[in-house]
Amino acid sequence: MPLPDGSHTAEDHASFPQEWGVQVIDGELLVIPAPDWRHQAVVRELLLQLCRHLGPEGSKRAFPAPFDVHLDDRSVLQPDLVVLPSPPGTSVPLPVWVAEVLSSSTRAHDVGPKRTLYARHGVRELWLLDPEDETVELCDLVRGTSRVFRGGEPAVSDALAGFAADPEGLFRVR
């Protein structure tokens, strides 16, 4: 639920308990309800496919939510999945790849301001997974292009060399 003034910061974000699912999107503080089982099943399936593709060492770069992505002092986001360019050390690098599973409570923020912020801050690729339509929209944030995949047509990542996921398999999870 958004708070009206839009002046929240990363410091405000840090004052909330981690389990609250708080995000700050360009100064707007949001508390997002816990996702339903279907949402989490899609996240789990995509994470399993990512980890198989990345292998044991590369899997150390993949993280599911809750995982804070600090973009600037007015934006701390929690994407559903991220892949970092290297495992985190003393600091967490900007993700190269981000996935958001759309739901009624997050859709407007995921496809609007969060997408814009990811692009502005240099995330290479965003996947928007829509369980209702059973589609994957692959957004190349560097080129500013996107393409929608459905059915048996695999979405092929440019940011993660050789990684592809078939929407049918992602949404057939139980």
Secondary structure, 3 states (H helix, E strand, C coil): CCCCCCCCCHHHHHCCCHHHCEEEECCEEEECCCCCHHHHHHHHHHHHHHHHHHHHHHHHHEEECCCCEEEECCEEECCCEEECCCCCCCCCCCCCEEEEECCCCCHHHHHHHHHHHHHHHCCCEEEEEECCCCEEEEEECCCCEEEEEECCCCEECCCCCCCEECHHHHHCCC
